[in-house]
Amino acid sequence: MQKIGVLILVSFFLSYCDSSTGESVEGRWYSVEQQEAGAIIYAEHCAECHGEKAQGQPGDWRQRLADGSFPPPPLNGSAHTWHHALSLLVSTIDRGGAPVGGKMPAFESVLDSRQKQQVVAWIQGFWSEEIYQQWLKMGGLD
């Protein structure tokens, strides 16, 4: 049922974007087309754990679960994701969450580098302008 909601959200988003232009999202590193593609990939591979709108799971993402792992954090700018450079975000998608105490599977052999960047573009679309600018100042594109 959750995947249906994600697909509805993606359809809604895509209906308001024109991917034929390759238009950049103003002030951001990615294009509308990258974001649209990322929405589809995110819905298929990420939304089940990180939420339809990258909001994470209910509860405190900083508190370990009974098995000692951390729950999937919000990716929408309300947690720590924006503290990490694009290269580290892509690397985390590659390696999964195990190196940092989570259960996220590794996507290194599932998604290519372009697709991983598209997922990050989709996620960053949820970030406020203030959060995005702080990310840039911290070296987000390094």
N, C-alpha and C positions, 0 to 999 in steps of 0.2 A: 504493500500500500504506500509506503514511503517513497518508493521509486516513481510511482504515478504522480505524487505531489511534486517531486523534483522535475519530472518531465513537463508538467504543467508550468512550473516556474521557468524552466528553460525556454519553453515555447513562448511564454509571455515576454521574456527578455528578448528573444530573437525577433519577435514581431515588431519591436521598437528599434532595432538596429539594422543598418544597411551595410552588410558585409561586402557588397560589390565594390565599394569605394576604397577599401583598405585604409580607411580614415583612422588617424591616430586619435587616441583618447587624449584630450587636451591636458598637457602638463605631465603626462605619464609616458613610460617607456614602451608601452604596448599599444597595439591597434585594436579597433573594435572587432576586427576579424579574429584576432588572437583570443580576445575575450569570449567571443561566441563559440569558438572551437573549444576553449577551456571549459565552458559551461557544460557542454555535452560530455566531455571526458570526466569532469568532476562529478556529474550526475551518475555516471556509470561506475566510477571507481572510488569516490571519496565521500559522497553525501550520506551514505548509510551510516558511517561512523562520525563524520564531522558536521553533519546536519545540512539540510537543504540550502540554507543561507550562510553556511560556514560558521554557525553559531556554537558548534561543539555539543557535547552531551550535557544534560542537566546536572547540576551539582558543581563542585569545585574541581576544576581540571588540575589543580596543584596537589590534590590529595590522592595518595596511592589507593588503589582498589584492594580488595581482600587478597588478591593474588600477588600483590606487590607492584603491579604495573600502574602506570598513569593512564587515566582515561584520555580519549581524543580531545585535544584542546580546541577552543574556538580559533578559527583562522581569519575571522572578520575584522581584525584590528583591536579586539577587546582583550587579547591575551598577548603572549610574547612573540608571535610569528613575525611581527613587524620589526623586531629587534635583530633580525637576521638578514644578511645580504642575499641577493637573488641566487648567487652560486651556492650558498648553504641551504636555501630552501629547495633548490633542485637536487642537491646532494641528499637531503633528507628524504625526498621522494624516492630517490634511487635506493638508498640503504634501508628505508623503513624506520620504524620507531624503536626497535630493539636496542640500538646503541645509546639511546637516551631514556630507557626504561619504559617504553611503550610497546604496544602490540601491532602497530601499523606494519603491514607487509611491505617488502621491498618491491619497487616497481621498475627497477633497472632494466629488466628484460621484458617488461610489459609495455612501457611507454618509451618513445624516443625522446631525445632532448627537446625537440620542437614542442611535442605534446606536454612535456613537463613545464615548459615556460608558459604554454597556453593555460595550464591549470593555475599557475601562479598569477597570471593576468586576471583570470576569473576571480580568484580569491581577493586580489588587491582592489578589484572593483567595489568590494564591500568596505574598504578602508576609507575613512574620512580624509579630506584633503590635509588636515593637520597631521594625522598619523602618517600619511604618505610622505609629506614634506620632512617630517622627523626621520623617517626611514632613509630618504635621500641624503639628509645631512649626516646620518650615521654611516654612510658609505654603502647604501643598499644596492647600488649598481656595480660595486667593486667585485 
